[in-house]
Amino acid sequence: MPYHFTSARELFEAAREASRDAERIRLQLVAMEERSTSLGGAGFEPRISKSASHDTMGARVAAMVDREQALIRQQNEDYMLIDLACSVLYGSDGQQGLDRLVPERWWADVLWWRYLDNSTWEEVGEAVGYSGRRCFDVAQAALDIADTYGLGRTRAGVGFADDRDE
């Protein structure tokens, strides 16, 4: 699925929403699985129905399967966007990306914790060993760096100095 973002901020905000959505879907799928495996109050006596529909259970199962498949498709789309954001942070090989371009390597981790793990600034600070306020400032600077180079160059870990002839 092709994406078009006008800025790193736009990409990472979208990735943060995708992260939240993927987690919501994960919990929903777990709940659906638990409900589908419970026996409920079914009995063995024959049921008499005045309904024109003779296969209401089959229709319910089909609807549940369709809903589960739709949720899985949406979750996969969320993961693709999260993967794109990760590749901007660390490159496709884990050796490039913003991580290579920022003054200190933990700056990319700040963006990962905030946008892809959906952490609060205080939680980000605890994870990387700085204050939440410092992490906020670093995140803004890191996003500015990504916007300066552009998402494609940032993903490749290529700065403007890499354009010079050697």
Summary of the structure (lengths in Angstrom):
residues: 166
radius of gyration: 23.0
end to end distance: 37.1
largest distance: 85.1
contacts: 438
relative contact order: 0.14
helix: 70%
strand: 0%
